[in-house]
Amino acid sequence: MNYLKQFLAGFLSTLIFHQGIIVIGYILGIFPNFPYNIAPTEPFGIPSIVSISLFGGGWGVIIWYFVKQFKGTTLWVLSFVLSGLLLTMFFSIIIAPLKGIDINIARFLTGFILNGTWGIGNTLFIRLFKSND
């Protein structure tokens, strides 16, 4: 499978799965801000949703590299756990300090669930794209 399809899977998973969980959390009063933020982000001034979706695309390629050899339940569990851990750790160690965001256990666990769900979506889209090859 080519990298463009893997990138597209991560991009779409951000829009549908990651942001979809935030919609549900927003409706339930868990998250204070509505997703699909179109406010410009630094340094290029592109809408936030586009920025995180582009990052999601890049992560889609990376995560698929690590999980592609697995099958069945292992593939899905590993997609959730690896995405949850790697993406949340990257945010906690690199992004949060740059943006002055404090990380606590609740924020880390929330990120783990959001990013793990993104990983399920990424794998789902890649599998759908592969079935059309």
N, C-alpha and C positions, 0 to 999 in steps of 0.2 A: 504494500500500500504506500502510496507516495505521501510525502510530507505535507503537501497542500491539503489533502483530505484530513490528515491528522490535525493540522492547524485549524481547519474549518470545524472539525468536531469539537475542539476545545473552545473555539469562539462561540459556537452555537450553544454549547453546554453552559457557558457563562450566562448567556442571555436567557436561557430557558430554565436550567436547573438551579444554578447559583442564585440568580436574581428571583427566580420563582419561589425559592425557600424564603427569601427576604420578603416577598409580597405576602406570603402566608404569615410570617412573623409580624409584619406590619399590621395586617388585619387583626391579628390576635393581641396586638399591643406589646409584643416582645421587642420589636425594633422601632425606634422613634422616627426614623427617616424612611420615606418611600424609596424603593429601588429605582433603577433606570435613571440615575442622576445625569442630567445633561449639562451640569455646570462645568466650565472649562477647567482642565487640570494643567499643572506645570509639567514640563517646561514648554510644551508645544501648544497649549490652549485648546486641545481637543476635548470633546465631552467626556466626562468621567466614565460613562458606560462604554464608550468606544475604547478608551484606554484599558479598562479592566478586561474587556473582551479580547483585545489584542494580546494582552498578557496571557489570558486564558488559552488563546490559540497556541502561543509558544509553549505553555505548560502542557498542552494536549500532545504535542510532539514528544516532549520529554517523558511524560508519564507513560505513554504508549510504548516507548522504548523499553521500559522496565517490566511492563505487565503482558506484553504481546505473546510471550511463549506459554502462558498459562491458559487453562481451559476450565470450563464449568464454574462451579461455585468459587473456586480459588481465584479465578480471574476477577470476578465481581467483588469479592471481599478485599482482595489486594488493591483493586482500583480505588475502593473507598478508603481503605486505611492508608495506603501510600500517598494518595492525593491529600487526604486530611492532614497527615503529618508533614509532608514536604512543603505544601503550599502555606500551611499555617506557620511552620517554623521559618520559612522565608519571610513571611510578613512580619512575624514577631522579632526576628533578628535584624532584618535589613530595612523594611519599609516603615514599621512603627517608629523606630528611633529617628528616622529622617523626618517624619511628620509630627514628632512629639507626642505620639500616642502611647499611653501606658498600657502594658499587657498584664492582665491578671488571669487567674485560672478560668473564670467565667468567660472572658473574651477568647481565651485560647480554645476552650471547649466549643464555643459557638463557631469559631473559625474552623475547627476540625469538622464539625457537622456540615457547615456550608461547603467547605472544600471537598469533603468526602462525597457529598451529594453531587458536586460538580464532576468528580471522578467517575461516578456511576454514569452520569450523562455523557461524559467523554467516551467511555467504553461503548455505551449504547450507540452513539452516533457513528463511531468507527466501525462497529459491527454492521450497522445498516449500510454504510458506504461500501464495505467489503462485499456485502451480499449483492450489490449492484455492479460489481466489477465483472 
